């Protein structure tokens, strides 16, 4: 079954957790005991409605304060698709959490409180979705019940967001607008009778209608080798296969390929998926590839089509979202994890800090936690990469602190 990954974003009390809880409820994805717990808690708090945010806010502090702090992953399915939702916090101090949640998502739902309209937080959320090149964005204008389901207010917010969208450099992004009332389910899974002026799809209808071509970016085929398969059994005595996940584009039997960094050339002879063989594998498939000749291929190498070689360099210009309390400064050393490849890296310079409200950048010599900036990095050996804008999977990396082994930052190669 097709899996769609979604990230949510919104300011405090915009209703992210309520929207997700409502989706779970309307798709019958909540267990009976969970529904009973929501009913009991809502009654104890004196609510005359079901507080669906309790379905997602797992931390005690989240439930007490009514805010989202950590990234929570929620799973549910319909007859057509399986969904994974990353419920991300919207506060500026949790920018790193939002980047983490949105980095693997194909769709983003940005919530806007109909009473407040487009605010500073909205700029930040949209900026991060542009930075991460999330192809499909749903602008959910929530709490329409609190503005008397006003079409005029909805149109004003839509116009304001459209003006914000004009500032985006990612023109391939599709932005859709849906007015809704998450608390009572209006336009979440079912059409709202209170907004007859809106003739578009509900949130669930929109998600169900999305096709892979709508949310996946096409790029060049990249196959980072995760492991070498050598069973050495009687049946597969001489078998040598290379396992990993295929990114960017399809690859098929007969394709001429090059192994990096050795630049050794070969051809694909077989493609395995579990115990089946295929003539062609699509992007996103976890497969094992057999090559025509027994060449030296190890974990960390990359197999690409011979006419689609990536760049191989030791000096890279990057955009980094910093996640560590220890500031990023020139001269410090980290490990870069790029696909299955891990190399030593030295920070050459921090050039600027980029404002997440589209006002540009300011010169800087360091990055503090949750800041995003342009950074030059020198590597101990060349890596084989694409610009993030050309191939997301082969243009992203993480920085690892060598002393603590923590993920200090996430980067995108320019």
C-alpha angles and dihedrals in degrees: 000000000000114000120211119195116209133187123200126207135179145128126270112304094004087126106250095144091042092052092050092046089050091051090051091048096047092048090049091242096134119092119237093249090051092053090047090051090051091048092048095047093046090051092048090053091051095245119155089208137051112269099223092179086081088071091069111021100091102167119084090228090054093053093044096048097033092232137112114245108161131040108261122193115213124190129203139149142209128194089270107037147013117230135204114192122196105205100204130188118248102207119114090238088060097051090121090055091053092049089051093051096044096043094082098032128107095194132038127199112203112194122209125189106235089218094056104033123194109354137171091276090056090058091052094048093049092045092055091049089052091047091051092042096233100183101206122048125180115198104206111196099203135191093039086153089069093057095046091258089287114189089196093059091046092051091049091054091045091053092047092051091046088056088052090048089057088067092059119104091201098089094168089070116109116216121195128184126215126176112213149159106220095185094063098026099250109165092348099104099336131045116261116240088202093065105049089153090070110079100170132100128292118244092261093045090052093050092046092051095053114110125205090252088059096058108024121079117225115233141149118297113268123179114183108196112235099178143348115244114219110159095173091198126140090257095046101025096144098028116136117175135165117223129202145104122291118228136186104013145000125286126200142190110279096031115139107235139185125215116220137249092012092052088220112160128219143141133254109249102171138011118203129196108182104306095338130092123217135188091218137022124204127223111278094034121131103220147153118237127204119204130210096245134032101253129162108272123160140172109291094036120113130220116210137164109275093236093049106058117168125223118280113202142142096212117063135178111216147174111229134193105207117221105172129093087223107081123244111243136165117276097032120123129225139163116254116215107200111173104306092335121098122188138164115262135193123203105236098183145339106225106182150334115248118221112230092213094070094254092123131245138304126215113260142168097206144028122226125203113298093012122126121212149150114268134180115217132190118207130208089231135009121274125203109238148148127221109271090240090059100041120007097195094050096039100055130082143160130233115226123202105235093210100048101020089226125140102257100178147351120229142195121204114233 
